[in-house]
């Protein structure tokens, strides 16, 4: 194989791989979103266990949802309630026992802290974060590139990177082994 032919092949392979990876990622991204599976006010329901295994906790302690989503509290032990901290028009004050459930749909963005009144001093507290911004307090949340309109999969990035490394190493090898064209000034003698 002549150097010129190798360079054409290498350039074509690298260009083709660079163009194919985003196109394949776009196709896979379109295939995987075949419905309103999460967020965006789709009415998703997240479940919170109240006193799982007899422990004085809400599990999970913090729930992230979008406006229009519902949180469902499921009692897994006796003598608990769900009361919004600082008041609110939601919650369930009467003490309930295992098997009871309570649901509330949150419509506006923000942070809603809640407690179990009899067990607040034991640390039985929870938070519902509504919207992608939540409370705005604390550090910034990592943004998913797909939410910004960049649908790609990590393996495509890895494959394209490895392919480009192999092409670069191959190009370097042939350049060092065979040097420049005999028609160039200076040469690599």
C-alpha positions in Angstrom: 0.0 0.0 0.0 1.3 3.4 -0.9 1.5 6.2 1.6 -0.9 8.3 -0.3 -3.5 5.5 -0.4 -3.0 4.9 3.3 -3.6 8.6 4.0 -6.9 8.6 2.0 -8.1 5.5 3.8 -7.2 6.8 7.3 -8.8 10.2 6.6 -12.0 8.5 5.3 -12.2 6.1 8.2 -11.7 8.9 10.8 -14.2 11.2 9.1 -16.7 8.4 8.7 -16.4 7.3 12.4 -16.7 10.9 13.6 -19.9 11.4 11.5 -21.4 8.0 12.4 -21.1 8.1 16.2 -23.4 11.2 16.7 -25.9 9.9 14.1 -26.1 6.5 15.8 -26.5 8.2 19.2 -29.3 10.4 17.9 -31.1 7.4 16.5 -30.7 5.5 19.8 -31.8 8.5 21.8 -35.0 8.7 19.6 -35.7 5.0 20.1 -35.5 5.2 23.9 -37.9 8.0 24.4 -41.0 6.4 22.9 -43.4 7.9 25.4 -43.7 10.2 28.4 -41.9 8.0 30.9 -40.7 10.7 33.4 -40.9 14.3 34.3 -42.3 17.1 32.3 -45.5 17.2 34.2 -46.3 13.6 33.1 -48.0 12.8 36.4 -45.3 10.4 37.7 -45.7 9.0 41.2 -42.8 8.5 43.6 -43.2 6.4 46.7 -41.9 7.1 50.1 -41.8 4.4 52.8 -42.9 5.7 56.3 -41.0 3.9 59.0 -39.6 1.0 57.0 -38.5 -2.0 59.1 -39.7 -0.2 62.3 -37.0 2.5 61.8 -37.8 6.1 62.5 -37.1 7.4 59.0 -38.7 8.3 55.7 -37.2 6.2 52.8 -36.0 8.0 50.7 -35.5 11.1 52.9 -35.4 13.4 49.9 -37.6 13.0 46.8 -37.0 15.0 43.5 -40.1 15.4 41.4 -41.5 17.8 38.7 -44.6 20.0 39.0 -47.7 17.8 38.5 -46.1 14.7 39.9 -47.4 12.8 43.0 -45.7 11.6 46.1 -47.3 8.5 47.8 -46.4 7.8 51.4 -46.8 4.2 52.4 -46.8 3.3 56.1 -44.6 0.3 56.9 -44.8 0.6 60.7 -47.3 2.0 63.3 -47.8 5.4 64.8 -46.6 7.9 62.2 -47.9 10.9 60.3 -46.7 13.3 57.6 -46.9 17.0 58.6 -45.5 19.9 56.5 -42.9 21.9 58.4 -44.1 25.5 58.8 -47.6 24.7 57.9 -49.1 23.9 54.5 -52.3 22.8 52.8 -51.1 19.2 52.4 -50.1 16.4 54.8 -51.8 13.9 57.0 -51.8 14.7 60.7 -53.6 11.8 62.3 -51.3 9.0 63.4 -51.7 6.0 61.2 -50.5 2.4 61.2 -48.9 -0.1 58.8 -50.8 -0.4 55.5 -52.1 3.1 55.3 -51.2 5.3 52.3 -51.5 9.0 51.6 -50.9 10.8 48.3 -50.4 14.4 47.3 -49.8 16.0 43.9 -47.4 19.0 44.0 -48.2 21.7 41.4 -45.7 24.5 42.1 -41.9 24.4 42.2 -40.0 24.7 45.5 -39.0 22.7 48.5 -41.4 21.1 50.9 -40.0 19.8 54.2 -42.1 17.5 56.3 -41.9 15.6 59.6 -43.4 12.8 61.6 -44.5 14.8 64.7 -44.1 12.1 67.3 -40.6 11.2 66.0 -39.2 14.6 64.8 -36.7 14.6 67.7 -35.4 11.2 66.5 -34.7 12.7 63.0 -37.8 11.5 61.2 -37.9 14.3 58.6 -38.1 14.4 54.8 -38.1 16.8 51.9 -40.0 16.9 48.6 -38.0 18.9 46.0 -40.3 20.1 43.1 -38.8 21.2 39.8 -35.3 21.0 38.5 -34.2 24.0 40.6 -35.5 22.8 43.9 -34.8 25.2 46.7 -31.9 26.9 45.0 -29.9 26.4 48.2 -26.6 24.5 48.1 -24.5 23.5 45.2 -25.5 23.3 41.6 -26.9 20.1 40.3 -25.1 18.3 37.4 -26.9 18.9 34.2 -27.6 15.9 31.9 -26.5 16.7 28.4 -29.6 15.0 27.0 -31.8 17.5 28.8 -29.9 20.2 26.9 -30.6 18.6 23.5 -27.4 16.6 23.1 -28.5 12.9 23.0 -25.4 10.7 23.1 -24.4 7.5 24.8 -21.1 7.1 26.6 -20.1 4.1 24.7 -20.3 6.0 21.4 -18.0 8.6 22.7 -15.6 5.9 23.9 -15.7 4.1 20.6 -15.1 7.3 18.6 -12.2 8.2 21.0 -10.5 4.8 20.7 -10.9 4.8 16.9 -9.4 8.3 16.6 -6.5 7.2 18.8 -5.8 4.1 16.6 -6.0 6.2 13.4 -3.6 8.8 14.9 -1.2 6.1 16.1 -1.3 4.4 12.7 -0.7 7.7 10.9 2.2 8.5 13.2 3.7 5.0 12.7 3.6 5.3 8.9 4.9 8.9 8.9 7.9 7.9 11.1 8.6 4.6 9.2 8.4 5.9 5.7 9.1 9.6 6.2 8.0 12.2 3.9 7.5 11.9 0.2 10.7 11.5 -1.9 9.5 14.6 -3.8 9.5 16.9 -0.8 12.4 19.1 0.0 14.6 18.0 2.9 13.4 14.5 3.2 13.8 12.2 6.1 17.1 10.5 5.4 
